[in-house]
Amino acid sequence: MHVSHLGLVDFRSYGSVELDLGPGVTTLLGANGQGKTNLVEAVGYAATGRSHRVAADGPLVRRGSDRAIIRVQVTRDGRDVLVEIEVNPGRSNRARLNRAPVPRQRDALGHLRRVLFCPEDLSLVKGDPSERRAFLDDLLVALAPRLDGVLADLDRVLRQRNSLLKSASALRGGGSRSRAAAEQTLAVWDDQLVALTGEVVVARARLVSQLADPMRQRYRAVAPEDRDPMVGIRYQPGVPDCPGAVRSEVEQATRAALAARREEEFARGLTLVGPHRDELVLSLHDLPVRGYASHGECWSLALALRLASFDLLSADSGAQGDPVLILDDVFAELDTGRRERLAGAVAEVEQVLITAAVAQDVPTQLAGHLVVVAGGQVGGGT
């Protein structure tokens, strides 16, 4: 699988750009602020339906425009698929496949798979649990695009449930009738939360189990100086006493936990049980990474997580080939040893897109097609 063409209209800094791409390594070279990352961000958006840089779509649209268009032609198994996304901040995005409209943007997912590594990935190891949940969910959707709808439903149920709890908390002096009405409505949202928690927790638990071995192997490859790394990765559901593997048992544990914390939820106006409180626990030498691992070890773990996710997607892709690998300004962050080991790990990938401010940052074994980006313009390459 590779991206053979990228077209943008009013996306970020670009009024219009057309860029032909091919298999192998392509380096987008330019000083900071020239628009390199905007190009790979667009590729990622076509693959995942979201940006890796911002939570909302507004910043993706060029100033003065009301919408942006992303067109990505994907070549896989000898055939071309054109994925088009019209980004409409504040409104529903539109999507087309081979110029035919599809009902929802998520229906365009799955035709392009990408794995992204960027400087912000250090937060996968050192940041808040929400960063690791997002990592798991992005990988889940790449493997099974239908889960994008499940996760969207979970977010909607949590927002509605929290709104109800906050309202009930504000009306605590309203008497038994207001509490009874809130309880009755809450029961409806509880049923939906229980069902969605069962599906999400089981999917995340299975994914973490699949990640464990490739992550350990990848860590040994990027950190060979650590002879006995003892890398640990463990899924910790946000439901007490939750087994995580059997959906019916997860649902039972979720319902029991909701009942046990009902008074606390009403008092705080917040949902305290569910996948939004999950954690992905990382350890090294039987110690938690956060607070104990060195800066270099954290980079090695972040690399290992991304490369392990690449391994899962490659194993799952069949005739589609490798996912597209994007290395967004990462070589400047790595020491020489890690640069060379990362380059060795990805040199044979079907398509690698690299952004860099300085050509010397890119290891020589990843020499390939060079595209110069300057002043929001994409110039010729070598």
Secondary structure, 3 states (H helix, E strand, C coil): CEEEEEEEEEECCEEEEEEECCCEEEEEECCCCCCHHHHHHHHHHHHHCCCCCCCCCHHHECCCCCCEEEEEEEEECCEEEEEEEEECCCCCCEEEECCEEECCHHHHCCCCCEEEECHHHHHHHHCCHHHHHHHHHHHHHHHCCCHHHHHHHHHHHHHHHHHHHHHHHHCHHHCHHHHHHHHHHHHHHHHHHHHHHHHHHHHHHHHHHHHHHHHHHHHHHHCCCCCCCCEEEEEECCCCCCCCCCHHHHHHHHHHHHHHCHHHHHHHCCCCCCHHHCEEEEEECCEEHHHHCCHHHHHHHHHHHHHHHHHHHHHHHHHHCCCEEEEECCHHHCCHHHHHHHHHHHCCCCEEEEEECCHHHCCHHHCCEEEEEECCEEEEEC
